[in-house]
Amino acid sequence: MSSETTRALPEALAEPVVRVRPGWMSLLFFANIALWLGIYAPIQVLLPQQAELLDQANKEFVLGLVMGVGAIVALIVNPAVGLLSDRTTSRFGRRHPWTVIGAAVATVGLLVLAFAPTVAVLIVGWCLVQAGLNGMLATLMSAIADRVPVGQRAQVGGLVGIAQMLGTVLGAVVVVVMLGIAGIPLAYAVCAVIVVAGAAFFVFRTPDARLPVEYRPSSQAGEVLRNLWVSPRRHPDFAWAWSCHFMINLGNAFGTLYLLFFLKDAVHYEDPDTGLLIMMGLYGVALVIGAVLAGHFSDKSGRRKPYVLAASGVMALAALLLVVWQSWPVALAASPLLGVGFGAYMAVALAMLTQVLPTAQDRAKDLGVINIANSLPQVVAPLLTPLVLAYLGGYPGLFAASAVATLLAAVLVLRVKAVR
């Protein structure tokens, strides 16, 4: 593409070259905290407790069913909202209208969960939450490709990784405190308020370039559906980076989704809710360190792959420790290892992934396809985990699967050619 063509592109499609300011990064940071709190507060604490209350004998199956169905919804919604936002020509911008819609749908879902009397209603509520928050995720991730120059993306990616961790930790803290005060309904209501606040501050305080109507991609149904597919043959770097991202998230899902039950049933920790908070606190501090350091040095050097390789190795080591020893002291040691590894990975992953996007016109859709690599493990892991626990050695087998997945990610990232 010539420099004249590049200059002729509207702001919404042009490659960003101006570094974003701390204020913009702070608003994106807080919006992501709210988003991940809305996802992980139910996953880590509320949904397991509700599954146990509704069917104590089959709590693992119920939890896996609820999360698996919700994750299927996420798989569909994320790229769909991305594709729709790529074609939105609203005077309010391409992304912000969908961020608002996503937050509103998620709020309805959280309130449905607050009073869910049956497993069926639990599934409906969680599907609404996944639909809303994954729509919001599609637009917030697109903001990085829309606004952040390549040389600043690992730093911003590190902040997003830290936000994911803080959302997870703060979600656990908020719901445990709220459960002690007034029970499950208030915990969900507080999560809903935080989600709305995070979305509102970002939407009303940041710009979102309008896409001119003449630059809108085709909206014909057949072409739109074909456009959802990104050919691995035509875009091999995109395919290899996607596969690496999927395996990292699958390994993380195997290692974290059932931690509360792990502390109860394998470690036999006397207060598993508090134990989970302690583990997440250690995980969080280490994740911040890993994300900040990896983001800084990756942007400074322009390299991404060495940090992905190191992160994969550290995460695998954390899982292997729990393969050998299922004890509280080892769980405490594994938590910060997993945190520093995942933090380092998240810092460079968003930089790497945004560098292999096929076209500027389809940024949100392509990032939605990438976000499937976040959501698909939420389907696969709940379906496979009960089988692993029953037939492949219990929790040692589960953590071994986590280690294998993260090590395979290291192999896959070596195939990405366009990223140093």
C-alpha angles and dihedrals in degrees: 000000000000124000089245091056091047091052090048093058117104118249092257092062103030120107106255116246104165115087114242118244127244091251092059091046091050093053092048088047094054093043089055092048089054092047096050092042087056090053103039102037089068094039097049102039120354103049093046090051092047091047089053092047093049098043115001094178093055101029095133092052093046092049091047092049094050094046094041095053091044091051091053087057089050090052091058101037100048099062091032093058090043090053092047093049090051086059098042115114098178118148086238091063137259101282110028098068090056092046089058093046091049093051091049094051091047091051091054090049094050091051091050089053091050091069102025108150097182141031090252092057089044089057093048092050094047091048090055091049092049092047094050099042095043090052087052090046091054092056097042092051090048089057089067093056091041098049113016122080117229094251092060100041100094090053091051090041088055090054090050090050090050089048090053090052094045090048089053095047096040089047091056092046094047096049095044090052093044092047088056092051106040112345136245101329094058091046090056092044092054090049089052093052091050093049092052093046094050093050094044096052092050095045097046098040104043133063123246115192116232117237111229112237092238091061095051112122119240114290097195108132097234094048092044091054092047089049091060088072117081108199113232088204094056095036107029096160090056090051095049093046090049091051092050091050091049094052093048091051092045090053091048091049092051089049101045115023095079100035094118092054089042091057091047102042107026106025093031090213109183096228107028095176091057090041090055091051091052092049092047091049091055090043091051098050091048092047091055091051093048094046096047095047097042093044093051097046095040093055091044094052098031089228125128110165099067090057092049090051093049092046092051091051094049093048091049090051091053091052093046091054088060091047090062101035127029099189137121096249092051091047088055090051094046095050098069091041090055090045098052091045096049092043092053091047095049092050094058098028096072090046091050095044095049089051092060099048109132101222140006092227092061101039096126094043092049091046087049088056088050090049087059083072086062095046104036093066087057086062098040098043098052090047095049100035097073089050092049092048092048102040111015104056105288119255095351088059091048093053090045088057088051091053093048092051095051093046090051088054089060090055093049096050090060088068093062104102104178095061123070 
